[in-house]
Amino acid sequence: MSGTPQPENNALIAFSGRNYCAFGLQHGIHTVPVDERIERRYDELNDIFKQMVGTVIPPELQFDEIEDPEVLECGYQKGAWIDDLLKENDQSEILVTGVEIFTGHGNSDDDEEDEDNDEDSGIEEYHKVRFNLNAPFREEPGGFLTPERFTLVNSRLLIDGINAARWPSFVRDMKAVLRPGGWLQMMEVHPLWQSSSGHDLPFLHRWSERYMSMLTRMGKDPRIGSKLSLYMTECGFQNVHASIEQFPVGPWNPQRASVGNEFRTLSKDMVLAAGAWPLMRLSGMSQSDFDTLIEGARAELERQELKIYMSVHVVYGQRPLRK
């Protein structure tokens, strides 16, 4: 056993008027609030990802050609991606086992409601596992992360949850639980606001600089997205494909005006939610300075002429059919 700390309950800590997962704050893992508001934002972000890159990214993967496919989702959402996956494949009569892995955040009184929702969602079998992904998969006590089990692994938005030194072995662990011929798809943001028009973004750049600095202090790698394809290749994945998608903020891109508006609304909320603990509690920024920063950042996000975007690294690869 590695001795990696594991969440044991849904204990909460109040900070700056919102509740946070105690385990997350204590161990520097996904330090965002825990409430219905953030859950709605995750649903909105899932919808944005679906519009930008789709639900199942590898074009070669066709569930209707696979016997009893099983899917693993590594992330913080409450199954929105799996719901979309099942809706898109509702004519295939496939059996999908969804394993949602999370780090202990959530409201303890949601469990019964989640079980009721699962009964109506069409999921034949759905396991929600409480597990710190910084630990090797072999330490997962429920026996869900067994070798050569899954057809597809979906991993995304773990930049603030996985320690920098863990990423290479994390990719190897995901390869191990894939069936031969199975696929891994990964998506990670580069949390740097950029302007396609070349304008300065003083408030947003300051936010990004502070946020990435605090991620590094917590042992994370804010630039991990650019390294994922290398890690996949090094551990033996084939058909590795990597791209960088620009998620527009606002309607400045006519082809993506609608999703740009959605992403702007989400971004205005997330600069506050994602930044409060790292910037105030860890970097020592005062409440008044933080409020000024957020006000300025939100004002910049509203300025269409700045043509703001954020880059998202999208990578997928296939486990070889033969070992």
Buried (B, 14 or more C-beta within 10 A) or exposed (E): EEEBBBBEEBBBBEBEEBBBBBBBBEBBBBBBBBBEEBBEBBBBBBBBBBBBBBBBBBEEBEBEEBEEBBBBBBBBBBBBBBBBBBEBBEEBEBBBBBBBBBBBBBBEEBEEEBEEBBEEBEBBEBBBBBBBBBBBBEBBEEEBBEEEBBBBBBBBBBBBBBBBEBBBBBBBBBBBBBBEBBBBBBBBBBBBBBBBEEBEBEBBBBBBEBBBBBBEEBBBBBBBBBBBBBBBBEBEBEEBBBEEBBBBBBBBBEEBEEBBBBBBBBBBBBBBBBBBBBBBBBBEBEEEEBEEBBEBBBEBBEBBEBBBBBBBBBBBBBBEEEE
